[in-house]
Amino acid sequence: MKKLRIAMMAAAMALCVTSVAKAQDAGAQQQGGRRGGGRGMQALLNGITLTDAQKAQFDSISKAYSDKNADLMTAARGGDADARSKMMANREQQQKDIEAILTADQKTVFEKNVADMAAARQGGGRPPVSL
């Protein structure tokens, strides 16, 4: 009886761990398997709660720049030296477009997140993630 109880507890724990891992991976699944891209912009929103209207605008902006950068990624892989600088310029403009949909309080947090990410890039690490 005791072995059965231990086996059931182990199975329940494995199920819980699996469901938590699956839930944490949902963000990557929503990105459609793309690397980086939207996740970097999403990190800029750490600590910011968007309204439904802002979420729709954010998604629209993200999609537009994702489409715009897709051709540049292909060009960069093909050896186009200009493509990387164009993607950087697009990223900067995308940040400005996202910041434009935020309230004053949200912009303060956004600017801090931008600074944290820039500092992390300088240090070779990842920015802190608030939960």
C-alpha positions, 0 to 999 in steps of 0.5 A: 500500500505504501509503495502504491501511495509513493508511486501515485505521488511521484506520478502526480508530481511528474504531471505537475512539473510537465504542465508547468513546463508546458505553460512556461513554453507557451510564449515560445510556441506563440512566436511560431518557433522564431528565434529572438524577435518578438521576445526581445520586444516583449521583454521591454514590457516587463512590469507593464500591464497593457490594456486590450487596445494596447495589446492589439496595437503591440501585436500589430506593430510586432507583426509589421516589423516581423514581416519587414525584417523577414526579407532582411534576415534572408538577405543577411544570410545571403551576405548582404552587409547592409541588412544588419544595419537596416534591421537595427534601424527597424528595431529602434523604430519599433521601440519608438512605435511601441513607446508611442502607445504607452501611458506616461507611467508605462513609458517610465518602466519601458525606458528603464527596461530599455536601459537594462537591456542595453546594459545587459548587452554591454555586459554580455548577459541577459536583462533581469526578468521580473515575474 
